[in-house]
């Protein structure tokens, strides 16, 4: 499934409550016929800026009130700008194929306002088998896209 929206809030700043990001995630879930609790992992847009990360975190809390393991993979290759969406979607595909949860590299101090369940290095955590992943890409001008991938042969509706 996929979802898209536009904040039309500001050229370089997301809506502070993450309204457009939440709409994109809800749309992707609706298209896929999935409930938030059926998503195992979210690859955050996660630029590492206070405004973007806090807005995305608020959107995550609205869409996934019980939480979901998530991380930003920009620490692996930086922000590749126009290529970020496809690079991060490929990370999700590899994570599904190899059943691993990517960690947020180079994360030393997590903003105390961030409530999302971040997958961090050196933190022993147990996660379920990875079957459904969401990749978020939120760009300048308020362009928001969320894509869902599901491991082949998985049926969450049985």
C-alpha positions in Angstrom: 0.0 0.0 0.0 1.0 3.6 -0.4 -0.2 6.9 0.9 0.6 10.5 0.0 -0.4 13.9 1.2 0.7 17.5 1.2 1.1 19.8 4.2 1.2 23.0 2.3 2.5 24.4 5.6 5.9 25.8 4.8 8.5 25.4 2.1 11.1 23.8 4.3 9.3 23.0 7.6 6.8 20.3 8.2 3.5 20.9 10.0 4.5 20.9 13.7 1.9 18.3 14.6 2.9 16.1 11.6 -0.6 16.3 10.2 0.4 15.6 6.6 2.8 12.8 7.6 0.0 11.1 9.6 -2.4 11.4 6.6 0.1 9.7 4.4 0.6 6.8 6.8 -3.1 6.4 7.4 -3.7 6.3 3.6 -1.0 3.6 3.1 -2.5 1.5 5.8 -6.0 1.9 4.4 -4.9 1.0 0.8 -3.1 -2.1 2.2 -6.1 -3.1 4.3 -3.9 -3.2 7.4 -4.3 -2.0 11.0 -1.4 -0.1 12.7 -0.7 -3.1 14.9 0.0 -5.2 11.9 3.1 -3.1 11.0 6.3 -4.6 12.4 8.8 -1.8 11.6 8.8 1.8 10.3 11.8 3.4 8.5 11.5 7.0 9.6 12.2 9.9 7.3 14.4 10.9 10.3 16.5 13.8 9.1 18.0 14.4 12.6 16.6 18.0 12.8 14.5 19.0 15.7 11.5 20.3 13.7 11.3 17.3 11.4 12.0 14.6 13.9 9.5 16.1 16.5 6.8 16.5 13.8 7.3 12.9 12.5 7.3 11.6 16.1 3.9 13.3 16.7 2.6 11.7 13.5 3.9 8.3 14.6 2.1 8.7 18.0 -1.1 9.5 16.2 -0.9 6.6 13.8 0.7 4.0 16.1 -0.5 4.9 19.6 0.8 1.6 20.9 4.2 2.2 19.3 6.1 0.3 16.7 9.9 -0.4 16.3 11.3 2.4 14.1 14.6 3.9 13.1 16.2 6.3 10.7 18.6 4.8 8.3 20.1 8.1 7.1 23.0 7.4 9.5 24.2 4.7 7.0 24.5 6.8 3.9 23.4 10.4 4.8 20.5 12.3 3.3 20.6 11.4 -0.4 17.9 14.1 -1.1 15.9 13.0 -4.2 17.2 9.4 -3.9 16.3 9.1 -0.1 12.9 7.5 -0.7 14.2 4.7 -2.9 17.3 4.0 -0.9 15.2 3.7 2.3 12.6 1.6 0.6 15.5 -0.8 -0.5 16.6 -0.9 3.1 13.1 -2.0 4.1 13.1 -4.7 1.4 16.4 -6.0 2.6 15.3 -5.9 6.2 12.2 -8.0 5.3 14.3 -10.4 3.2 16.9 -10.9 6.0 14.6 -10.4 9.0 16.6 -7.7 10.7 15.6 -4.4 12.2 18.0 -1.6 11.1 19.3 0.6 14.0 19.6 4.3 14.0 23.3 4.8 13.7 25.2 7.6 15.4 22.4 8.3 17.8 24.0 9.5 21.0 21.4 11.6 22.7 17.7 11.1 21.9 15.6 14.2 22.2 13.6 13.8 25.3 10.5 14.8 23.4 10.7 11.8 21.1 8.4 9.1 22.2 8.8 6.6 19.3 10.2 3.2 20.0 13.6 3.7 18.3 15.8 0.8 17.4 19.1 1.8 18.8 22.6 0.3 18.6 23.8 -1.5 21.8 20.2 -1.8 23.2 19.2 -5.4 23.7 15.6 -5.6 22.5 13.4 -8.5 21.3 11.4 -8.0 18.2 8.9 -10.1 16.3 9.6 -11.7 13.0 9.7 -8.9 10.4 6.8 -9.3 8.0 5.5 -5.8 7.3 7.6 -2.6 7.0 6.6 1.0 6.3 9.0 3.5 4.7 8.3 7.2 5.2 9.6 10.0 3.0 8.7 13.6 3.7 10.1 16.4 1.6 10.3 20.1 1.1 7.1 21.9 0.5 5.2 19.4 2.6 5.3 16.4 0.2 4.6 13.2 2.2 4.7 9.6 1.1 4.5 6.4 3.0 5.0 3.0 1.4 4.2 -0.4 2.9 6.0 -3.6 2.0 5.0 -7.1 3.1 7.1 -10.2 3.0 5.9 -12.6 0.3 3.6 -15.4 1.5 2.4 -13.4 4.6 -1.3 -13.0 5.1 -2.1 -10.8 8.1 -5.9 -11.5 7.7 -6.0 -15.2 8.5 
